[in-house]
């Protein structure tokens, strides 16, 4: 098992969301998958982002509570 170099880590992490979404070309998907299989640095990023994606999917059909969008925007504006 070879240790991936930092350039391949940067490439894999940059492609991670597209990989999770199934939006990569087959060759790129294979590269990212192979990288994740050997890289202890990048695999936790994949696990977290994949779990986050699954949680968002579960919540996607739930209605947004009244006032939440306004409160969220106000919170963003106050942090500027």
Residue pairs with C-beta under 8 A, 6 or more apart in sequence:
1 38
2 38
3 38
3 39
4 12
4 35
4 38
4 39
4 41
4 42
8 35
8 39
9 35
9 39
9 41
9 42
11 31
11 35
12 31
12 32
12 35
12 36
12 39
12 42
13 42
13 45
15 24
15 28
15 32
16 32
16 42
16 45
16 46
16 49
17 49
18 24
18 28
19 28
19 29
19 32
19 33
19 46
20 46
20 49
20 50
20 53
21 53
22 29
24 32
35 42
36 42
36 43
36 46
